[in-house]
C-alpha cells in the first residue's frame, strides 16, 4: 500500500512522464483553437455567465457558469474587460485546464495500474483524441468536467485503499459537485460502490455504512444546487427549466432513439480512440485471465457502460463529443495490456513503451488526416457567429429576424446587450407548419420582420430540410423588400411598395444538387 507521502514523491519524480503529454495537449489546443467561442451550447454558457443565470439544461451547469462569471467579474473590474470579449477569458480558461486534465488522468491511471509507462500511454491516448483536441479550445464543459471527475476519483481511490473515510467522502463530494459542471459525473457514481468491493472491502456494517454515506454525500452535492434554485424558483427558473424539457421532447421526436443509433455511437467511439476501441475486448480478456477482476478492469467496464448508455439520449447521433465521457476510464486497462503485450514480444519494457508510443502517434496522425478536413468546414462555420453582428447592425434593434442556422448568433448578440431582437428560430424554436401564421401575427402587431435567405443558413439535409421547405412557401404569401444582398424585409401581401424577389426556391434541394450528395442516408 502506497501512503500519501510516497504518492506525492512519486508524482514529483514522475514529471518526465506526465509533462510531455501535458505540453503536447497545450500545443494541440492552441493549434486547433476554436475561431470564436465553440459549439452552440458555448454561446449560451457565455451569455448565462455574463448574466449570472444557470442553464435550463438538466441540472443547470451551475458550477461551470458561476465560476466563469466570477472570472469575468474579476477581469471586468480589474482590467475593464467588456462583455463582447468575455468569451476569450472563458475559452482560454478551458485551454489552461486541458493539460491539467491530462496530468490528472495520468495520475489516476498510474494509481490504477502501478505503472508510469501505462499511465503515460493512457495520457497520450487521451490528449490525441480528436474530440479532446477540439474541445480543449472551446468554452464548453467537457474539459472542466473531466478535470473534476479525475481529481474526485483520485482522492476517493486513495481513501478506499488507505481506508481513510474522510478522503473517501471528500472524493464522493467532489464527484457530486462535478455534476454541476456537466452531468457526466452521474455515470461514474457506481464507482463509489465498485471501488471498495474490488479493493477487498467486506459487506460488514461499518464498510456498508461508509459506502452508503459516500453515496449520500454524492447525491447532496450533485443535486443540492439545482434543488435549491428550482425549489425557490430563483429568477423564474422553473418556467425556463420546463421550457427546456418541452424542447427536449420536440428534439427527441425529431431524432428518435433506436438500436440503429449504436452504429453511430460506435463510429464516434472509434473516432475518439481508433486504437483503444478494438484493443479493449482483448485487454479485458487478458486482464481477467491473468489477475481476475481488478481495478483497471472494473474501471474500464464502467467507462464502457458510461459510453454505451449514451444511446438513451438522441444527441449521440449529432455530436461525438459525448464519447469523452467514458473514454478516459478504458485507457488505463488498454494501455497496461498494450505495454504488457509488446513487452512479451520485444522482451524489454523500454522497447515496448517506444513501440506503443510510436503506434499511437502514427494512428493519431492517420486519424487526424482523415478526420480534420471533413470537420474543418463545420468548425469554420461557427466563426460566422462572430461576424454576424455586422448584418444585425443593418436592422432595427427591436426587429424580428428569421436567420436560419444563425439563430444562435442573434440569441448570442442579444444576450450580451447588442440589441433587443426577437427571433423565429430553427430547431426547437421552429413552430412546424405555423411559420406563416407567426409572421402574420407579428405584422399585425406592427413589428418589422426580416429574413436572411443566405443559402448557407438553410440546410437541404435531414430534419432541417422541412424548415427550408416551409420557408420557401412565404414567397407566395407575402411581399419582400431587399435590405442587403441576403436580407429581405417581409411585408404584407398588399404592400405594393415591396416588390423585390428573394428567390427562395433556390434554397430547395432540387436546386442544390452539389450539397444534397453530401447528405447522409
C-alpha positions as a printed NumPy array, in Angstrom:
array([[  0.   ,   0.   ,   0.   ],
       [  1.331,   3.432,  -1.005],
       [  0.98 ,   6.176,   1.588],
       [  0.281,   9.832,   0.789],
       [  3.913,  10.926,   1.13 ],
       [  5.123,   8.231,  -1.25 ],
       [  2.393,   9.122,  -3.749],
       [  3.367,  12.804,  -3.692],
       [  7.045,  11.978,  -4.115],
       [  6.211,   9.563,  -6.922],
       [  4.213,  12.265,  -8.714],
       [  7.045,  14.799,  -8.442],
       [  9.611,  12.237,  -9.503],
       [  7.443,  11.243, -12.462],
       [  7.396,  14.681, -14.102],
       [  9.385,  13.317, -17.051],
       [  6.44 ,  11.015, -17.755],
       [  3.431,  13.31 , -17.347],
       [  4.959,  16.584, -18.569],
       [  5.373,  15.65 , -22.303],
       [  1.715,  14.609, -22.755],
       [  0.614,  17.739, -20.902],
       [  2.744,  20.004, -23.136],
       [  1.522,  18.193, -26.253],
       [ -2.052,  18.77 , -25.094],
       [ -1.453,  22.5  , -24.666],
       [  0.221,  22.786, -28.076],
       [ -2.623,  20.939, -29.828],
       [ -5.239,  23.03 , -28.01 ],
       [ -3.6  ,  26.237, -29.25 ],
       [ -3.116,  24.962, -32.805],
       [ -6.747,  23.856, -33.129],
       [ -8.199,  26.706, -31.065],
       [-11.804,  27.432, -31.991],
       [-12.139,  30.559, -34.177],
       [-14.807,  32.002, -31.88 ],
       [-16.448,  30.518, -28.774],
       [-17.293,  26.958, -29.75 ],
       [-20.414,  24.877, -30.202],
       [-23.867,  26.404, -29.899],
       [-24.037,  25.494, -26.211],
       [-20.923,  27.581, -25.609],
       [-22.773,  30.682, -26.811],
       [-25.488,  30.028, -24.24 ],
       [-22.931,  29.398, -21.488],
       [-21.226,  32.71 , -22.27 ],
       [-24.456,  34.705, -22.097],
       [-25.554,  32.903, -18.928],
       [-22.175,  33.508, -17.28 ],
       [-22.352,  37.211, -18.04 ],
       [-25.895,  37.453, -16.695],
       [-25.363,  35.186, -13.689],
       [-28.109,  32.695, -14.541],
       [-27.836,  28.899, -14.568],
       [-28.61 ,  26.938, -17.688],
       [-32.065,  25.435, -18.045],
       [-30.459,  22.199, -19.295],
       [-30.585,  19.239, -16.918],
       [-29.136,  20.331, -13.547],
       [-28.112,  23.823, -14.574],
       [-24.315,  23.528, -15.089],
       [-24.17 ,  25.986, -12.177],
       [-20.603,  25.452, -11.036],
       [-19.275,  25.95 , -14.557],
       [-21.376,  29.043, -15.222],
       [-20.796,  30.781, -11.899],
       [-17.057,  30.072, -11.921],
       [-16.935,  31.716, -15.34 ],
       [-18.969,  34.623, -14.008],
       [-16.512,  35.044, -11.144],
       [-13.62 ,  35.12 , -13.618],
       [-15.388,  37.734, -15.712],
       [-16.25 ,  39.956, -12.747],
       [-12.6  ,  39.94 , -11.68 ],
       [-11.363,  40.671, -15.212],
       [-14.054,  43.3  , -15.785],
       [-13.319,  45.177, -12.582],
       [ -9.533,  44.919, -12.74 ],
       [ -8.886,  45.142, -16.482],
       [-12.154,  46.612, -17.828],
       [-12.84 ,  43.511, -19.936],
       [-16.034,  44.142, -21.895],
       [-18.838,  41.644, -22.367],
       [-18.174,  41.093, -26.075],
       [-14.655,  39.861, -25.237],
       [-15.579,  37.756, -22.217],
       [-15.615,  34.639, -24.377],
       [-11.832,  34.897, -24.702],
       [-11.491,  34.583, -20.946],
       [-13.817,  31.575, -20.786],
       [-12.196,  29.859, -23.77 ],
       [ -8.623,  30.261, -22.56 ],
       [ -9.654,  29.109, -19.084],
       [-10.536,  25.79 , -20.75 ],
       [ -7.257,  25.798, -22.692],
       [ -5.33 ,  26.15 , -19.425],
       [ -7.293,  23.299, -17.863],
       [ -6.68 ,  20.873, -20.745],
       [ -3.082,  19.908, -19.742],
       [ -4.248,  19.682, -16.12 ],
       [ -6.841,  17.137, -17.241],
       [ -4.144,  15.009, -18.861],
       [ -1.982,  15.221, -15.736],
       [ -4.921,  14.265, -13.513],
       [ -5.888,  11.259, -15.626],
       [ -2.203,  10.262, -15.839],
       [ -2.154,  10.235, -12.032],
       [ -5.309,   8.152, -11.819],
       [ -4.014,   5.708, -14.444],
       [ -0.731,   5.413, -12.548],
       [ -2.615,   4.726,  -9.295],
       [ -4.737,   2.073, -11.008],
       [ -2.015,   0.262, -12.961],
       [  1.053,   0.953, -10.737],
       [  2.913,   1.696, -13.978],
       [  4.22 ,   5.062, -15.176],
       [  4.612,   3.607, -18.664],
       [  0.978,   2.547, -18.859],
       [ -0.138,   5.868, -17.355],
       [  1.833,   7.811, -19.966],
       [  0.367,   5.827, -22.859],
       [ -3.109,   6.358, -21.361],
       [ -2.432,  10.109, -21.16 ],
       [ -1.273,  10.146, -24.792],
       [ -4.388,   8.242, -25.859],
       [ -6.478,  10.993, -24.298],
       [ -4.527,  14.022, -25.479],
       [ -4.532,  12.932, -29.161],
       [ -8.228,  12.041, -29.22 ],
       [ -9.777,  14.29 , -31.89 ],
       [-12.713,  15.237, -29.668],
       [-10.428,  16.072, -26.759],
       [ -8.258,  18.25 , -29.   ],
       [-11.259,  20.039, -30.466],
       [-12.95 ,  20.794, -27.143],
       [ -9.725,  21.846, -25.449],
       [-10.106,  25.13 , -27.3  ],
       [-13.792,  25.866, -26.703],
       [-15.759,  27.446, -23.87 ],
       [-17.534,  24.148, -23.223],
       [-17.956,  21.877, -20.206],
       [-16.171,  18.726, -21.408],
       [-12.653,  19.627, -20.291],
       [-13.532,  21.156, -16.872],
       [-15.817,  18.201, -16.178],
       [-13.077,  15.659, -16.888],
       [-10.729,  17.542, -14.574],
       [-13.157,  17.474, -11.646],
       [-14.028,  13.822, -12.231],
       [-10.379,  12.758, -12.326],
       [ -9.464,  14.668,  -9.158],
       [-12.52 ,  13.287,  -7.362],
       [-11.707,   9.696,  -8.354],
       [ -8.038,  10.035,  -7.373],
       [ -8.968,  11.235,  -3.895],
       [-11.696,   8.627,  -3.482],
       [ -9.49 ,   5.735,  -4.629],
       [ -6.693,   6.716,  -2.286],
       [ -9.214,   6.907,   0.529],
       [-10.501,   3.436,  -0.32 ],
       [ -7.042,   1.898,  -0.442],
       [ -5.88 ,   3.636,   2.716],
       [ -9.242,   3.171,   4.462],
       [ -9.334,   6.88 ,   5.176],
       [-13.016,   7.673,   5.44 ],
       [-12.625,  11.443,   5.202],
       [-10.779,  11.06 ,   1.911],
       [-13.443,   8.772,   0.502],
       [-16.16 ,  11.221,   1.458],
       [-14.237,  14.16 ,   0.013],
       [-13.837,  12.304,  -3.266],
       [-17.566,  11.495,  -3.315],
       [-18.399,  15.157,  -2.642],
       [-16.164,  16.369,  -5.489],
       [-17.641,  13.792,  -7.841],
       [-21.096,  15.06 ,  -6.925],
       [-20.039,  18.668,  -7.477],
       [-18.659,  17.745, -10.896],
       [-22.242,  17.139, -11.989],
       [-22.813,  20.862, -11.567],
       [-20.27 ,  21.361, -14.347],
       [-21.575,  18.62 , -16.605],
       [-23.808,  15.682, -15.767],
       [-21.29 ,  13.085, -16.977],
       [-20.251,  12.526, -13.363],
       [-23.552,  10.709, -12.781],
       [-22.291,   7.822, -14.892],
       [-19.275,   7.439, -12.576],
       [-21.421,   7.211,  -9.449],
       [-21.353,   3.354,  -9.394],
       [-17.597,   3.601,  -8.793],
       [-18.337,   4.709,  -5.242],
       [-19.539,   1.153,  -4.591],
       [-17.427,  -0.761,  -7.107],
       [-14.006,   0.514,  -5.983],
       [-14.302,  -0.56 ,  -2.321],
       [-15.615,  -4.003,  -3.255],
       [-12.876,  -4.64 ,  -5.816],
       [-10.305,  -3.424,  -3.262],
       [-11.441,  -6.15 ,  -0.884],
       [-13.893,  -4.371,   1.385],
       [-16.306,  -6.747,   3.056],
       [-20.015,  -6.166,   3.43 ],
       [-19.738,  -5.55 ,   7.133],
       [-21.916,  -2.893,   8.807],
       [-19.081,  -0.36 ,   9.119],
       [-17.981,  -0.725,   5.5  ],
       [-21.558,  -0.671,   4.217],
       [-22.294,   2.451,   6.264],
       [-19.211,   4.194,   4.869],
       [-20.174,   3.4  ,   1.287],
       [-23.771,   4.481,   1.905],
       [-22.568,   7.749,   3.444],
       [-20.341,   8.399,   0.409],
       [-23.335,   7.857,  -1.888],
       [-25.49 ,  10.18 ,   0.213],
       [-22.876,  12.953,   0.153],
       [-22.531,  12.442,  -3.584],
       [-26.284,  12.915,  -4.088],
       [-26.424,  16.001,  -1.865],
       [-23.541,  17.658,  -3.709],
       [-24.896,  16.607,  -7.095],
       [-28.485,  17.749,  -6.639],
       [-28.208,  20.396,  -3.923],
       [-27.527,  23.493,  -6.033],
       [-30.156,  22.601,  -8.61 ],
       [-32.647,  21.653,  -5.898],
       [-32.277,  24.996,  -4.109],
       [-32.529,  27.004,  -7.322],
       [-35.55 ,  25.023,  -8.53 ],
       [-37.359,  24.878,  -5.174],
       [-37.121,  28.624,  -4.555],
       [-37.732,  29.36 ,  -8.258],
       [-34.888,  31.887,  -8.367],
       [-35.441,  34.298, -11.236],
       [-38.375,  32.267, -12.537],
       [-36.108,  29.286, -13.126],
       [-38.902,  26.693, -13.179],
       [-40.515,  28.153, -16.286],
       [-37.183,  28.066, -18.13 ],
       [-36.484,  24.515, -16.978],
       [-39.896,  23.225, -18.059],
       [-39.384,  25.039, -21.35 ],
       [-36.137,  23.122, -21.846],
       [-37.974,  19.898, -21.016],
       [-40.545,  20.593, -23.722],
       [-37.79 ,  21.489, -26.179],
       [-36.099,  18.173, -25.465],
       [-39.377,  16.369, -26.09 ],
       [-39.599,  18.026, -29.505],
       [-35.959,  17.304, -30.314],
       [-36.331,  13.681, -29.254],
       [-39.285,  13.34 , -31.615],
       [-37.097,  14.63 , -34.45 ],
       [-34.254,  12.257, -33.525],
       [-35.891,   9.083, -32.175],
       [-33.669,   6.755, -30.167],
       [-33.269,   3.266, -31.617],
       [-30.838,   0.373, -31.621],
       [-29.669,   1.548, -35.024],
       [-28.104,   4.512, -33.259],
       [-25.481,   2.152, -31.861],
       [-23.775,   2.179, -35.261],
       [-23.372,   5.962, -34.974],
       [-22.232,   5.668, -31.356],
       [-19.587,   3.08 , -32.197],
       [-18.396,   5.149, -35.148],
       [-17.882,   8.129, -32.857],
       [-16.262,   5.834, -30.288],
       [-13.826,   4.663, -32.92 ],
       [-13.079,   8.26 , -33.961],
       [-12.406,   9.178, -30.328],
       [ -9.782,   6.431, -29.921],
       [ -9.29 ,   4.266, -33.024],
       [ -6.576,   2.123, -31.424],
       [ -8.144,   1.783, -27.977],
       [-11.598,   0.587, -29.022],
       [-10.527,  -2.611, -30.855],
       [ -7.95 ,  -3.348, -28.139],
       [-10.478,  -3.038, -25.313],
       [-12.059,  -6.55 , -25.517],
       [ -8.628,  -8.165, -25.923],
       [ -7.253,  -6.231, -22.962],
       [-10.263,  -7.129, -20.815],
       [ -9.927, -10.85 , -21.526],
       [ -6.178, -10.851, -20.91 ],
       [ -6.526,  -8.912, -17.641],
       [ -9.218, -11.213, -16.32 ],
       [ -7.273, -14.372, -17.208],
       [ -4.129, -13.104, -15.526],
       [ -5.465, -11.378, -12.43 ],
       [ -9.225, -11.703, -12.272],
       [-11.413,  -8.694, -11.543],
       [ -9.007,  -5.815, -10.915],
       [ -9.434,  -2.088, -10.514],
       [ -8.323,  -1.274, -14.096],
       [-10.718,  -3.908, -15.482],
       [-13.631,  -2.731, -13.338],
       [-12.919,   0.892, -14.25 ],
       [-12.786,   0.067, -17.969],
       [-16.119,  -1.761, -17.718],
       [-17.611,   1.304, -16.059],
       [-16.251,   3.557, -18.817],
       [-17.647,   1.253, -21.483],
       [-21.008,   1.203, -19.717],
       [-20.966,   5.012, -19.493],
       [-20.427,   5.418, -23.227],
       [-22.855,   2.716, -24.313],
       [-25.551,   4.129, -22.043],
       [-25.394,   7.371, -24.013],
       [-27.632,   5.652, -26.558],
       [-30.636,   6.707, -24.464],
       [-30.078,  10.33 , -25.497],
       [-30.868,  11.493, -29.029],
       [-27.838,  13.826, -29.173],
       [-25.436,  10.941, -29.674],
       [-26.415,  10.834, -33.356],
       [-25.49 ,  14.519, -33.702],
       [-22.197,  15.018, -31.861],
       [-19.392,  12.648, -30.945],
       [-18.037,  14.751, -28.078],
       [-20.191,  12.775, -25.639],
       [-17.843,   9.819, -26.085],
       [-15.283,  11.69 , -23.993],
       [-17.456,  10.722, -21.021],
       [-16.244,   7.165, -20.583],
       [-13.173,   7.153, -22.827],
       [-10.606,   8.051, -20.113],
       [-11.815,   5.157, -17.958],
       [-10.983,   2.48 , -20.517],
       [ -7.499,   3.827, -21.257],
       [ -5.593,   2.597, -18.147],
       [ -6.557,  -1.044, -18.84 ],
       [ -5.894,  -0.825, -22.582],
       [ -2.556,   0.911, -22.054],
       [ -1.362,  -1.546, -19.406],
       [ -2.223,  -4.57 , -21.522],
       [ -0.726,  -2.993, -24.641],
       [  2.54 ,  -2.442, -22.789],
       [  2.5  ,  -5.979, -21.405],
       [  1.78 ,  -7.495, -24.81 ],
       [  4.526,  -5.55 , -26.531],
       [  6.939,  -6.391, -23.732],
       [  6.297, -10.076, -24.31 ],
       [  7.099,  -9.56 , -27.995],
       [ 10.119,  -7.257, -27.691],
       [ 11.494,  -8.65 , -24.432],
       [ 12.122,  -5.22 , -22.908],
       [  9.91 ,  -2.631, -21.208],
       [ 11.546,   0.357, -22.878],
       [ 11.193,  -1.126, -26.347],
       [  7.576,  -1.99 , -25.571],
       [  6.892,   1.561, -24.413],
       [  8.562,   3.037, -27.508],
       [  6.578,   0.768, -29.84 ],
       [  3.3  ,   1.632, -28.104],
       [  4.032,   5.353, -28.307],
       [  5.02 ,   5.215, -31.979],
       [  1.951,   3.149, -32.904],
       [ -0.324,   5.507, -31.005],
       [  1.109,   8.64 , -32.605],
       [  1.028,   7.134, -36.121],
       [ -2.63 ,   6.178, -35.704],
       [ -3.357,   9.649, -34.325],
       [ -1.754,  11.313, -37.358],
       [ -3.641,   8.99 , -39.718],
       [ -6.919,   9.71 , -37.934],
       [ -6.279,  13.431, -37.992],
       [ -5.586,  13.439, -41.734],
       [ -8.92 ,  11.712, -42.365],
       [-10.971,  13.417, -39.676],
       [ -9.838,  17.036, -39.774],
       [-10.688,  18.027, -43.392],
       [-14.264,  16.788, -43.006],
       [-14.782,  18.842, -39.863],
       [-12.92 ,  21.961, -40.921],
       [-15.899,  23.451, -42.769],
       [-18.134,  22.914, -39.729],
       [-15.561,  24.474, -37.416],
       [-15.067,  27.49 , -39.679],
       [-18.839,  27.927, -39.979],
       [-19.016,  28.663, -36.26 ],
       [-16.871,  31.74 , -36.802],
       [-19.737,  33.253, -38.812],
       [-21.399,  33.953, -35.467],
       [-18.595,  36.36 , -34.63 ],
       [-19.142,  38.352, -37.836],
       [-22.929,  38.154, -37.872],
       [-23.224,  41.306, -35.768],
       [-22.32 ,  43.269, -38.926],
       [-25.518,  42.044, -40.576],
       [-27.56 ,  42.693, -37.464],
       [-26.301,  46.285, -37.482],
       [-28.3  ,  46.83 , -40.688],
       [-31.568,  46.115, -38.885],
       [-33.613,  47.904, -36.22 ],
       [-32.537,  46.83 , -32.735],
       [-36.076,  45.579, -31.998],
       [-36.647,  43.722, -35.279],
       [-37.965,  40.173, -35.632],
       [-35.497,  38.008, -37.544],
       [-35.668,  34.656, -39.341],
       [-31.945,  33.816, -39.569],
       [-31.899,  30.039, -40.138],
       [-28.744,  28.433, -38.772],
       [-27.649,  31.814, -37.431],
       [-30.429,  31.766, -34.834],
       [-27.746,  31.212, -32.208],
       [-25.901,  34.304, -33.442],
       [-28.927,  36.52 , -32.888],
       [-29.532,  34.963, -29.481],
       [-25.891,  35.476, -28.506],
       [-25.566,  39.113, -29.553],
       [-28.916,  39.918, -27.978],
       [-27.794,  38.148, -24.807],
       [-24.726,  40.327, -24.358],
       [-26.744,  43.511, -24.927],
       [-26.089,  44.404, -28.58 ],
       [-29.807,  44.528, -29.454],
       [-33.329,  43.521, -28.483],
       [-34.236,  41.423, -31.486],
       [-36.881,  38.724, -31.428],
       [-36.1  ,  35.626, -33.425],
       [-38.141,  32.983, -35.198],
       [-35.521,  30.322, -34.733],
       [-34.769,  26.961, -36.255],
       [-34.709,  23.611, -34.489],
       [-36.545,  23.53 , -31.167],
       [-37.725,  27.127, -31.637],
       [-39.367,  26.466, -35.014],
       [-43.137,  26.   , -34.988],
       [-43.591,  23.45 , -37.745],
       [-46.474,  24.29 , -40.065],
       [-47.125,  27.621, -38.343],
       [-44.417,  29.868, -39.773],
       [-46.771,  31.931, -41.964],
       [-49.194,  32.363, -39.076],
       [-46.413,  33.616, -36.783],
       [-45.191,  36.09 , -39.41 ],
       [-48.743,  37.364, -39.914],
       [-49.183,  37.867, -36.185],
       [-46.013,  39.927, -35.878],
       [-47.04 ,  42.085, -38.834],
       [-50.43 ,  42.778, -37.28 ],
       [-48.624,  43.863, -34.106],
       [-46.712,  46.415, -36.158],
       [-43.374,  44.611, -35.883],
       [-40.827,  44.663, -38.678],
       [-39.734,  41.186, -39.774],
       [-36.558,  40.348, -41.669],
       [-35.406,  37.16 , -43.381],
       [-31.797,  36.197, -44.013],
       [-32.042,  33.923, -47.038],
       [-28.288,  33.252, -47.192],
       [-28.075,  29.767, -48.685],
       [-25.534,  28.718, -46.053],
       [-28.071,  29.091, -43.248],
       [-30.689,  26.75 , -44.76 ],
       [-29.945,  23.041, -44.876],
       [-31.037,  20.556, -47.517],
       [-30.403,  17.564, -45.257],
       [-32.254,  15.659, -42.541],
       [-34.885,  17.174, -40.31 ],
       [-33.791,  20.733, -41.171],
       [-34.988,  20.249, -44.742],
       [-38.613,  20.54 , -43.565],
       [-37.832,  24.008, -42.223],
       [-36.272,  25.036, -45.524],
       [-39.289,  23.839, -47.487],
       [-41.716,  25.646, -45.208],
       [-39.699,  28.844, -45.516],
       [-39.987,  28.868, -49.308],
       [-43.78 ,  28.97 , -49.037],
       [-43.59 ,  32.511, -47.638],
       [-42.761,  33.938, -51.046],
       [-46.318,  33.357, -52.3  ],
       [-47.92 ,  34.739, -49.124],
       [-46.03 ,  37.997, -48.545],
       [-44.152,  40.73 , -50.335],
       [-40.459,  41.436, -49.771],
       [-38.206,  44.479, -49.679],
       [-34.472,  43.973, -50.141],
       [-32.216,  45.371, -47.396],
       [-28.866,  43.823, -48.339],
       [-27.532,  41.064, -50.55 ],
       [-29.19 ,  38.335, -48.454],
       [-31.546,  40.129, -46.05 ],
       [-35.119,  40.955, -47.   ],
       [-37.874,  42.628, -45.035],
       [-41.169,  40.705, -45.086],
       [-44.174,  42.897, -45.821],
       [-47.934,  42.231, -46.098],
       [-49.166,  40.973, -49.448],
       [-50.992,  44.254, -50.07 ],
       [-47.833,  46.38 , -49.702],
       [-47.212,  47.276, -53.361],
       [-44.056,  49.203, -52.49 ],
       [-42.261,  45.955, -51.621],
       [-41.679,  44.198, -54.943],
       [-38.25 ,  42.564, -54.544],
       [-37.968,  38.811, -55.176],
       [-35.926,  36.786, -52.627],
       [-35.956,  33.72 , -54.92 ],
       [-36.455,  31.347, -52.011],
       [-36.825,  28.408, -54.397],
       [-33.048,  28.468, -54.742],
       [-32.86 ,  27.101, -51.186],
       [-34.596,  23.834, -52.105],
       [-32.538,  20.629, -52.509],
       [-33.548,  20.187, -56.172],
       [-31.668,  23.415, -56.882],
       [-28.625,  22.466, -54.781],
       [-27.559,  19.01 , -56.058],
       [-23.906,  19.504, -55.119],
       [-24.911,  19.828, -51.451],
       [-27.519,  17.067, -51.456],
       [-24.956,  14.438, -52.405],
       [-23.177,  15.013, -49.093],
       [-26.31 ,  14.324, -47.056],
       [-26.035,  11.06 , -45.11 ],
       [-28.777,   8.488, -45.506]])
